[in-house]
Amino acid sequence: MSQLANLADDLAFVRQRVDRVNRSVFPSSILFLWAGIILAGSVLLDLAPTMGGAFWLVAGPVGGVLSAVLGWRWSVALGVENMGLARRQMLHWGGLVAALLVSQLLVMSGAMRGDAFGAQVMLIVSLSYFYAGIHMHKSLLWLSGIQAAAFLVAVLVPTLPQSISGIVMAAGFVWVGIAAHRHLGNGAPPPLRR
């Protein structure tokens, strides 16, 4: 009978591990990080456009590296080593960065006005979150819709369009982050019982 009890304990352990992995794809801290970056960068684009551009050249890559570190630490805390998922994440978000860098050529060549570039960035980012929501985690679909709304604000609102869009996006990131945090209880992966 003790072998049967051990087997039941082992199966419960495996089930608990699978449940943890299925419930948590990314930490809320990544969303909170980007909410802060987006808010600061968006306001700077309206108030000091040159500084705003420089901010994004630094904050974008630094935020990406910090996101990777936070995601890696999260997966270690969960006890998950999914290199396939990590590779897909890196290719997805790296593709976004590449698309944004290449699209800057439109401004440099004179084919697009610089003030229209911010709206184009929001559209590209919205599409990127949409695909991430389909292929990685459905909560990212909400962020795609929020990004699309921010795009509309940037195009239709004549006064401080980047700031207002940034507030909309940052609020959305915080909202999704809090929802993910609540979904997991205290936001941290639950300890494994063994």
Order of alpha helices (4+ residues) and beta strands (2+ residues): alpha-alpha-alpha-alpha-alpha-alpha-alpha
